[in-house]
Amino acid sequence: MFWLLMLVACLVWVFYSRLGNRKIVELSRKLPGDVPSWPILGHAYLLRGSDEDQMKVFQMSGRLTINRGGLASYWVANRLYIMVADPLAAEVILKNCLNKDYVMKFMQFLVGNGSIYAPETTLGVQMRAQLSPNQAFLDALDEITQLVATRMVQPWLYTDCVYSLLPQYRRAEKCRRLMYEFVEQVIKTKRIEMEQRAKTNSQQNPEVFSPQSFLEMLLESSELTDHELAEEALVISVAGTDTSAVAASFAVLMLSRHPEVQHRVYEELCEVLGDSNRDVTAEDLPRLKYLEAVIKETLRLYPPVPIIVRSVEQDIDLPSGLTLVKGVGIVINIWATHRNPRYWGSDADLFKPERFLEPLMHPAQFIPFSYGLRNCLGYQYAMMSIKTVLASLFRKYRALPPESADQNTLKEPLRVKFDIMMKDVHKFQIQLNSRF
């Protein structure tokens, strides 16, 4: 009986909240989509299925949005979302709509009120994930991001009072608690280490420079509590670590499929680094222009964050003459914007790094790290770290597809899934052969 009453209440709420704002309903009629909308649920029924199915929905709706001129509307229960795949509209929206949409509140369950994005060098702790992959913190991070991603695309899980009764919530709460306990213990340990180091330096050579992790810099310069520091550290762990790793992994995967591009990357590395065995330095990176083009082309086709969401807080006029009204949500479909043939040509689905050796038509046609005032603060750091990783790898190794790969399959687009970030369904499988 309880669940029946809950269902009826939800249906009534959705029905009347839609009727309550005629401007929003009128806007949806001006931007019709090509996908049927169900009563009450709207287009939310499309988001059922696996994480790969959900990514296919974003791809399909993105294609349809391109065909509609770059703008289309989709209902998710009582909430109208305008999907954007046009750089002109994306530029205006991302410069004016700075607040994240309602669905992003689910990330706050994990990160609290922490800020967004910073380096990977967050805690100053050697996790050694490759040597010991079954670490509780990393397992918890992986599980909770999957749970959050699932909740984001299933509006029937949005209500806290309903979600808190489900086993998914108990699993998420267990992961969250474990991660906070780990980070807070690291903070306490780091405070002790810094105090001991300060005493040692004062007695020996106070001029000696020691590299600091982001956490150490926060501890030195802020008056945040341990819990607030933990929130910041978790934001950075979630938003900063995986994005660079996923981007680098996609780049290696693409180079394994395109040996002619990989050979050109190697030739550039030989030209810049010569025959020496020295490490790649910051001074080398600006000279690796073709490698940078490869990274950008990979980010164009496979952006780790395929969509971003914003909330319209006041009416906004778009270059097309359309007015977005207060109360609607925005989905910037980065995956589709990066494939809009108006800006990328009829071969927009092909991997061609040479595109980035020429100026772009519009600055917002390439937005893997978002755009405007709320773009990723770690963009330059991410590019430097990805370039360094790839340069260090390909000067010593060749990347090849896995032995089990079918040649016809290698000509097809990668199979990807939605898990907060976009990832390869086959977990980035490759072979590495030594060059020497």
N, C-alpha and C positions, 0 to 999 in steps of 0.2 A: 504493500500500500504506500509506503514511504517513497519508493522509487517512482511509482506512478504519479504521485503528487508532484515530485521533483520534475518529472518530464512535462507534465501539464504546465507547471509554472514557467519552465524554460520556453515552451512553445508560445505561451501568452506574452512573455517578455520580448521574445524576438519579433513577434508579429506587431505589437504596438510600438516598439522602439523604431521599427522601420517606418511606420506610418507617421511617427512623431516629427520627422524632418523631411519636408517635401522637397527642399533644395537638393538634398542628397539623392533622393529617388529620381528627381529630374536629371541630375548629373549622370546617374547610371544609365538613363535612357539615351543620353547624348553619346555615350560610349558603349554601345552594345558589343558584347563578345560573341564568339561563334560557338560557345559551349553552353548547353542547356543549364539553367539554374533550377534547382529543386525547391519546392516550397519549404520554408523555414530554414533548411540547411544551406540554401544557396548553392555555391560551388564547392562547399566543404567536402561533399561526398567524393570528389576527385582525389582527395588526399589520403584515402584509405590505401592499405597495402604496405609493401616493404619500403625501406629507405631508398632503394633503387627506383621503385614505382613513384615515390614522392618527387624524386629528382626529375623523372620523366614528365611529371605534371608541370614542373617549373619550365622545362624545356619546351613542351608542347604549347603551354600558354604564352611563353615568350615568343615563339614563332608566330602565333596568331596575333599577338600584340604588334609585332613588326608589320604584319600584313594589314593591320588596322591603322597604320600610320605612326605607330609608336606609343599609342595610348589605348587602353581597354579597361573595362570595369569587371570586377568579380566580387560577388557577395560571399562572405564567410559568416554564416548565421545572420546576425543583425548588423554586421559591420561591412561597409562598402570599402573595397580596396581598389585603387587605381594603379594598374600595372604600367610601368614606364620602360620603354626600350628605345627611347629617342634621346640623344645627347642634349639637344636644345632644351627639352623639357626637364631632363635630369639636372642640368646646370642650375636652372631657376629654382627647382624644388630643393636641391641639396644646399643651396645658399640661403634659403629662407625657412626651410623646415628643419630645425635643429634638434627637436625632441624625437626620441625613438618611439616607435609605436608600442601599443599596449602589450603585444605578444612578447616584447623583450623583457617584460617584468619577470618572466620565468627564469631568466639568467640571474636575476637578483637573489633568487633562492640560494644560489651558490656563492656569488661574489659580493652580495650586500650592496653597499654604496660606493664601492671602489671605482676608480677612474678607468678609462679604457685605453689599452695598448701601450706597450713599452717593450724593451729588448727581452730576449730569452734568458739572459744572465740575471735572473731575478733574485734567487735566494743565495747564490754563492755556495751551493751544495752540489757535490758530485753525485748525481743520481745513478750513473753507470747503468742506464737502462738497457744498453745492448748486451752487457755482460750478465745482467740479472733482470730479465724482462718481467718477472712475476712480482714486481714491487706493489705493495698495497696502495700507495699514493697514486701511482700511474694507472693501476687497474680501476681505482675509484674514479679518477678523472675521466677515463674512457667510458665507464658505465654511466656516469651522471650526465655527460654531454649527450649520450645516446638517448637517455630518458628525457632530457630537456628538448632535444630536437623533435622527438615524437610528440611531446605535448604541444609544441609550437604549431604543428600542422594538424592537430586534432581538436577542434573547438569544443567538442563534448568533454574535454578534459580541462577546460579553462577555469571553471569555477573551483575555487580553493576548497570549499566545504565538501565538494564531491571528490576532488582529487585526493584530499587528505584521507579518505576512507579506502583508497585503493592500495594494492600491494606495491604499485610503482612508486608511490609516495614514500612508503617505508624503505624501499631500496635506495631512493634518492637521498632520504634523510640520513641513512647509514653512511653513504658515500660522503656526503657533505660533512658530517661530524668527523669522520676519519681524516678528511683533508685538512679541516681546521685544526684538529689536534696536532697533526704533523707540522703544519706551518707555524703554529704558535710555539711549538717546542723548538723549531729551528730559530725563531726570533729570540727566545730566551737564551739559547746556546750562543747565538751570534752576539748578543749583548755582552756576554761574559768574555768571548774571544776578543771583541773590540776593546774592552777595558784592559785586558791583559796586554794586547798589542800596544795600546797607548802608553802603558807603563814602560814596556820594553823599549819603545822608540824614544821616549823621553830620557831614558838612561843611556841609550847608545847614540843613534844618529837620527835626530828629529827631521832631517831633510830628506830621508829616504822615501821615495814614492811607492805606494803599494796600490795596485788596481783594486777597485771596489765593485761589489755587486750592487744592483739596484736597491736591494734591501738594506745594505750597509749605508748607502747614501741617504735613504729615507730615515734610518735610525739616527744618523748624525745631524740631519738638518730639519727634522720635523718634530712636532710634539704630539704625534698621533699615539693613540693607545695601542696595545698589542693586538687587540681585535681589529682595529682599523687598519693596522699594518698588514694583518693577515688578509683582509679584504683586498687591499691593493695588490698584494703578492699573488693572490688567486686570480684576480683579473688578468694580471700580466701572464701568469702561467697558462690560462685558458686562451687568451686572445693573442699573445705574442709568440708562444712557443710553436704550436701546431701549424700556424699559418705559414711560417717560413719553411718548416720541414715539409709540409704538404706541397708547397710551391716548388721546392727543390726536387722533390720526388717525382712530380709531374714532368719537370724539365728533363730529368734523367730518363724517364720512360719515353718521352717524345724523341730524345736523341737516340735511344736504342732502336727506335722504329725508322729513323731517318739517318742512315750512315753517312750520306753525303754532307749533311749539315754537321754531324759530329766530326767528320774529318776537317771541315773548315774551322770548327772551334779549336781542334787540336793544332792546326797550322798557326792560328792566331796566338795560342798559348806558347808555342815554340818561338814565335817572333818576339813576344813580349818578355818571356822568362828565359829564353835561351836554353842551354844544356845544363844549367845549374840545378842543384837540388834544394836550393833555398826555399823557404816558405813564401807563399804569396803575401804581398804587403799591400797596405792601403794605397800606396803610390802606384801599384800596378793596375788597380781596378779600373780607373778611368780609361786606360788604354785598351781594355778588353771590350771594344765596342760591339763586335759581332756577338760575343757571348751575352752581352746585355740585351741585344735584339732577340736572341733565342729565349732568354728568360721572359722578356715582355710578351713575345708571341705565345709562349706557353701560358702566361697569366691571362692573355686575351682569350684563348680557347678554353682554359681550365682554371678560372679564378677560384682560389680556395674558398672565398665567400661569394657564392653565386647570386645571392639576393641581399638587399638591405632594406629595412623598413623605417618609415618616418610617419609622423602624425601631423596633419594639417591643423594648426592652431588658429589661423585666420585666413580669410579668402585670399587666393593667390591667382594672378592672371598669368597664363602661359603664353609663349610666343605665338602659338596657334590661334589665340583669341579665346580659348576655353578658360573658364574660371573654376579652379578647385575650391570647394566650399569647406568651411570649418567643420571638422568632425569626421572627415574621411581619412582612411589610412592610405599610405603610399607604399608600393612595392617597386623598388628600383631593381629591375631584372638585369643584373650585370652580365650574366651569361648571354642574354639575348641582345643587349646593347652592344656587346663585343662581336656580335654576328650580324648586325644590321647592314645589309648590302649597300644601303645608300652611302655609308661611310667607309665600308671595308671592301666593297666590290662584290662581284658575282661569285668570287672564289673565297668568300668569307669563312667557309668551313675548313679550308685547307691550311696546313701548317707552313707558313712562309715568313721566316724571320726578317727577310729583306724589307718587309713593310715598315719596320721601325728604324730603318736607315734613312728614311725620308720624314719630313714634318707631317703631323696629323692634320686632318681637316678641322677638327674641333677638339679642344682640351678634354671635354667630358665624354668623348667616344671611347676612351680607355680609362677605366676607373676601378682597377682591381683592389685598390686601397681606399675606396670611396672618393669623395670630392668635396671641396668647400671647407668650411670651418671645422667640420667634424670628421675630416679625413684621418687616416691612420697616422698617429704621431711617430710610429716606428718605421715609416715607409723607407727612408734612406738607410736605416740600420738593416732592415729586412733585405733590401737589394744588395747591400754590401755583403751580408752574411751568405745569401744564396749564391752570389757570384764567387765568393771565396771558396765555398764548398764545392761548387762545380769545377772551378779552375783546379783545385787541389786533386779532385777525383780524376778528371779526364786527361790530365798531363801524365798520369800513371796507368790508367785503365781504359779499356774499350767497353762500352755498354752494348749488350746484345739482348734481343728478346729471349724469353725462356724457351728451352728446347721443345716444350709441349705446344708452343704457339703455332697456330695454323696461319699460313701465309695470307690467305684471304681475310682472316680476322684482323691481321695487322694493318690492312688497308682501311678498316672501318674505324669510326670514332671510338674512343675509349668508353667503356661502360662505367658510369659514375653513380654515386649515391649521395644522399643528403644526410649529414650527421653533424649539425651545426655548420660544419664546413663540407665542401664537396670533396669526396675522396674516390679513389679508384676501387671498383668492386673487387678486383683481383689482387688488391694489396700491393700494387706497384712491383710486380714480379719482373726481374731482369736477370741476366748473367753478366758477370764482370770478368774480363780477360786482361791479364797484365800486358802492357805494351813492351815489356823488356824480358 
